[in-house]
Each structure stands twice: as structure tokens, then as C-alpha cells.
Amino acid sequence: MFNRIVLAADPGAGGALTQFLLLFAPLFLIWYFLVILPQQRNRRKTQEMLSNLKTGDQVVTSGGILGSIAGFRGDIVQLQIASQVKVDVARSAITGLQGSEQEGSGQEKTAKGKK
């Protein structure tokens, strides 16, 4: 008699697991494609940008400092933010490259023309 009760409980447990997987598998896939994958692409792009930095590049730091790269010392980048003013920042603090002034003025003209 005890065996019949245990055997009757097994199919119910498997059905709950199937329902759980059918509910959360699509949610995980959506989470992966909307959150995890774009974050990995962004991290890869940032690492590539940091590894390709060279002297003279115009950069922006995470603190909002704009400057041009004057030199490198390992993971430290020396930025020239004004004439005779140089600041040492961590390479990882650089968040992006600043476009050249010609590109920026062309974008401003385009934006003014659209208004």
C-alpha cells in the first residue's frame, strides 16, 4: 500500500518541474538577450578601445575630465588638460574617445539646420 502512494506522487513532482522550466526558460532567454549579451558587447568594445589608445588621442574620463593623452606608464595614463597642466589617471577611468573638432562642428551645424 505504501508503494502505491509513493508511485502516485512521482508524476505530480515531474509535472511541477516541467511547468517551472517552461515558465523560466523563456524568461532567462529574454534576460540573456536583452541584458547580458549587450553588456558583454559593450565591455568588449571598451576593452578594445582602451587597448588601442595612443598618444595624442582626445579622451573623456569617468570624472568628466577632457584631455589629450600625453604619455603612458603601465596602467596609468597622463592626460594634458590645459597647457602646462598634466594629470595622471588610471587607464580604466577613461570612458571614451572624444571626436575631432571638425566632426563635432559638422554635427552641430546639422543639428541647427534641423531645428
C-alpha positions in Angstrom: 0.0 0.0 0.0 2.8 2.4 0.8 4.4 1.8 -2.6 1.3 2.9 -4.4 1.2 6.2 -2.6 4.9 7.0 -3.4 4.4 6.0 -7.0 1.3 8.2 -7.3 3.3 11.2 -6.1 6.1 10.9 -8.6 4.2 12.1 -11.8 3.0 15.1 -10.0 6.5 16.2 -9.0 7.7 15.8 -12.6 4.9 18.0 -13.9 5.7 20.8 -11.5 9.4 20.7 -12.6 8.2 20.8 -16.3 6.0 23.8 -15.6 8.8 25.6 -13.7 11.1 25.1 -16.7 8.5 26.1 -19.2 8.0 29.3 -17.3 11.5 30.3 -16.5 13.4 29.2 -19.6 11.9 31.9 -21.9 12.4 34.5 -19.1 16.1 33.5 -18.9 16.5 33.7 -22.7 14.8 37.1 -22.8 17.1 38.3 -19.9 20.2 37.0 -21.7 19.4 38.7 -25.0 18.2 42.0 -23.5 20.7 42.4 -20.6 23.7 40.1 -20.5 24.6 40.0 -24.2 24.6 43.8 -24.8 26.6 44.3 -21.6 29.3 41.8 -22.8 29.5 43.5 -26.2 29.9 46.9 -24.5 32.6 45.6 -22.2 34.4 44.0 -25.2 34.2 47.3 -27.1 35.5 49.3 -24.1 38.4 46.9 -23.6 39.3 47.2 -27.3 39.2 51.0 -27.1 41.4 51.0 -24.0 44.0 48.7 -25.6 44.2 50.9 -28.8 44.8 54.2 -27.0 47.8 56.2 -28.3 49.5 59.5 -27.6 47.5 62.4 -28.8 44.1 60.9 -28.6 41.4 63.1 -27.2 39.6 61.2 -24.3 36.9 61.6 -21.7 37.3 60.2 -18.2 34.6 58.8 -15.9 35.0 62.0 -13.8 34.3 64.2 -16.8 37.8 65.4 -17.5 38.5 66.1 -21.1 42.1 65.9 -22.3 44.6 64.6 -24.7 46.9 61.7 -23.9 50.5 62.8 -23.2 52.0 59.5 -22.2 51.6 56.1 -20.6 53.2 54.3 -17.6 51.7 50.9 -17.3 48.1 51.2 -16.3 48.5 55.0 -15.7 47.7 57.5 -18.5 49.0 61.0 -18.4 46.4 63.5 -19.7 47.1 67.1 -20.7 44.0 69.0 -19.8 45.5 72.5 -20.4 48.8 73.9 -21.4 51.4 73.0 -18.8 48.7 71.0 -16.8 49.1 67.2 -16.8 47.1 64.8 -14.8 47.7 61.1 -14.1 44.6 58.9 -14.3 44.0 55.1 -14.4 43.6 53.7 -17.8 40.3 52.1 -16.7 39.0 55.6 -15.8 38.9 56.5 -19.5 35.3 56.0 -20.7 35.5 57.1 -24.3 37.3 58.9 -27.2 36.3 62.4 -28.0 35.6 63.1 -31.7 37.7 65.5 -33.6 36.6 69.2 -33.6 35.8 69.1 -37.3 33.3 66.2 -36.8 31.7 68.0 -33.8 31.2 71.3 -35.7 29.6 69.4 -38.6 27.2 67.7 -36.2 26.3 71.0 -34.6 25.5 72.5 -38.0 23.4 69.6 -38.9 21.5 69.8 -35.6 20.9 73.6 -36.0 19.7 73.0 -39.6 17.1 70.5 -38.4 15.6 72.9 -35.9 
